[in-house]
Amino acid sequence: METPSKRRKIEGSRPRHESHERCQEDQCHSRAIILNTRRSISPPVRRKRIRPGLSEGRSVLIRESSNLVKENSSVESNKATRAASSFQNDETPASPIDLVPSPVQLIAIKDLHASLNIDTISIKDILGDPLIKECWLFNYLFDVDFVMSQFDEDTRDLVQVKIVHGSWKKDAPNKIRIDEAVKRYSNLQTFTAYMPEMYGTHHSKMIILFRHDDQAQVIIMTANMIATDWRMTQAVWRSPLLPLREAFNHPQQVELRLSPLGSGTRFKHDLLAYLSKYETRTKSMVAQLCQYEFSSIRAVLVASTPGKQKIRCLDPDTEDLWGWLALKRVLGGINMKSSNPHIVIQISSVASVGEKWLSNTFFDVLSSSSPSFSTPKNNNNNTPKPKISIVFPTADEIRRSIDGYSSGGSIHMKVSSPAQKKQVEYIRPMLCHWAGDSAEALEDNTSSFLPEQPKIIREAGRRRVSPHIKTFIRFSDARMTSIDWALLTSANLSTQAWGAAPNSSGEVRISSYEIGVLVWPALWDEQGRVAQMVPVFGKDSPDEGTTSYRTAEIPHEDTAPVTVGWRMPYDLPLVSYAKGDMPWFNNEPCDEADCMGRTWPGI
């Protein structure tokens, strides 16, 4: 029996597409008990958008596949149709598109004005869908009562909830809280990830959903499952709704070489390889996930798992790579022609990594653009060496945030030891403000503009919301109007997350679990049309008429470029630290009161 691509509407009288009428009456009747809620949960209908100056025949359709739809949002500004996940890769031919909303969304902040929450998403939007049947939560910190309160109140007790964490010590506060909460919920089960490294953490932040309409979804984000994290600047990547594969019980042909990076098939392979590291804990879930079709995904999974990898023994075409080795492989396959590359690292924690690891290993990996696979030492490419900046908040920016100093407890950089002080001295010339709107920063901001550049600040709307988000973005031009690639990840700046430099035996050691998604413009190239990626501010959809180095030289007017947005969490242009500015050190006390009248004793 063929599974419908979209659930029949139970309430209301919204028109349906012909393909949806194939849903049989007995299926809908059997689901009616589950769908007995007080509001409509049908997805929005498809909408057309007309480009200015074009006739009806040249209208641009922001595609929304029938099985790749956005859930209804509790935030009023999120009710607009969204197509960030509504694309198909070369495995499934699709009609042309012009504008693609950002593949990542910022989370909604209740204390901000509605105009600053356009196209944002909340934890309730993710977990509040009554169609959720089973939910796997991978994270570092959990407030179980907070998590359970986000599910639909009519189906909350029916959802099978699985929590995966890394707190294995019996006296760990996170483990104690989770174990106590399990007793209150009969539909909740917990698993402790295998943690072989003493200083490693289970830092991945991912949700995998299985739904009653025979679809699944993968969600990768930057927030812990605690209430305070959802009051900070965070971001979420959501896959399209993934349908069951046809004849999934038939064995698939085993391929000796991996599928191309960026394809849905490769994403599925990499995700299953990551989940296999949890061994028997995720065996049942992996078996389920194998049954679903991932071809609609355009992204690369970049993850870390604890263990060692020997570089000399690795075949990047057939073996799974983790940490900076995985990132190196992805970036080494991206064709970048930018003349003024600028890589911006924006993180919430900087560990004691040392200048040598930063300069000789990690920064070299980020600068990769050669198609050949090599270690950082042997990286050969003809592109200019990118400028590198690090966005990190100052104590003043933490103090003036909506939650004041309390949000600073989640943002880490220390200067307790001589090595840490030396590291701060090394990265300080690269440091840029998170908000950049203090009197001193505004006065110094004029130096951030190019001589011929209009002095316009592109505002992201998150100056007063402390950052827990982690993004790595390579801009292709000095004005930072075009993007070569962008990564959203749980990983901060640490060797535990990305892997240490190779030791004398050529082994790279990783201590923690991390997970992220990386995208670049060419993933949206289709039917002879070149795609570009641009930063977007205050909304997810890019403006029309934007050009970049990939599209500026297109000879034919009829070949409209595909423009993909990337939702920015911070303002541009960047504002470098002034002479007296220092980053936030949460181990140092602050005597000046924050917006709530509190001081900071240091931790």
Order of alpha helices (4+ residues) and beta strands (2+ residues): alpha-beta-beta-beta-beta-alpha-beta-alpha-beta-alpha-beta-beta-beta-beta-beta-alpha-alpha-beta-beta-alpha-beta-alpha-beta-alpha-alpha-beta-alpha-beta-beta-alpha-beta-beta-beta-beta
